[in-house]
């Protein structure tokens, strides 16, 4: 059974920082691309950032470039982080971790991912 467990979401003031974590268990091996998506109230789920299994390829949504950094710790199997700096009220959303295996780089379409976590709420106050 595959389980992705996100943590780290909370209320933070605009301009602040948060680090989200996602720990995956039950994946067949370490060759999964792991990504973060977010869904704000009343909006569709959108891609935020992703990283390939050996961490050599990353991809970011334009609005978070320069503010968010995705990384993974290969010493801790299938654990991925999202460091979020200079947070804005528009970053408020439920953040989801997703995993799947792809040929090539990070995919940004939610439909491409098989495994999902339950999400963690990030709220940025102005």
N, C-alpha and C positions, 0 to 999 in steps of 0.2 A: 504494500500500500504506500503510495506516494503522499507525503505531507509536506507542504510548504508553510512555514510559520513566520509571519512578519512580526516585528516589534519595533518600538521606538517612536511611534506616533504620539503626539500630544499637542496641547495648545502652546503656541509661541507667538511672541510679538513680531511684527514686521521688522525685517533687518536681522533677525536672529538666525540661528542654525539648529539643525537636527541631523541625527544620523539614524537612518533606518537600517534594520538588519533583516535578513531572510535566511532561515536555515531550512534546508531541504533534506528530507530523509526518504529512503525507499527508491531513489533513482537508481537505474541500472548501473551507471558508472558516472564518471566526472565529465563526460563530454557534452554536457548540456549547456546550451546558451541560456543565460538567466537575465531576465529583464524586469523592469519596473513599469507599471502602468498606473494611471490614476483616473478616478472618476469623481467629478464634482457633482453636486446635487443638480439633477435635471439635465445633465450632459452625458454624452457618450464617453465610454472608456477610451483614454488616449495613451499612446506610448510616451514614456518619459526618458528611459535610458536602458541600454542593454549591453551585455558583455559576453563575448564568446568564452568557451570553456577554458582556454589557456590564457585568457585575458589579454590577448594581443589585439583584439578588435573591439572597439566600443562605438556606440552610436547614441546620440542625444537628440531629443526634440529641440527645435530652435529656441524656444523660450527659456530653456533651462541651461543652455550652453554657457559656460563660464561661471555658473553658479552651483550646479550640481556635479558631483563626481561619483561614478559607479566603480566599484572595485570588488574583487572576490579574493577570498583567502583559500588557496588550494590546500593549505595545511589542515584546514578544517573543511571537510568534504562538503562541497556544494553550498557554501555560505557566501552570500553576496550582500554588499552594503551600498547604501545611497547616502552620501554626504550632501546635505542641502544647506547652502549658505545664502545669505542675502534674501531670505524668504520674503515673499510678497503675499498679500491677501489672496491674490488669484491662484496661488499654489494650494489653497485649501481644497482638500479632496480626500477620498479614501485611496490609499496607495496599496496596490496589489503587486505581489511578486509572481512571476510566471517563468516556466521552464519548458524547454523542448530542445530537440536536436535538429540542427539544420546543416545543410551543405552550403558553405559560404558564410557570409556575415550575419549580423544581427537582423532579425526580421522585426518590423514595427507594426504588424497587423495582429490584433488580439486573436483573430480567428486561427492564426498559425500555431498558437500555443495550446498544448494539451493540459498542462498541469498549472494549477492556480492556488494561491493562498486565499485566506479569508479576508485579508485586508487590514490595514491599520489607519486610523483617522489622523490626519494632519490638519490642524486648524491654525491659520495665521491671522492674528488680529491686527487691525490698523491702528 
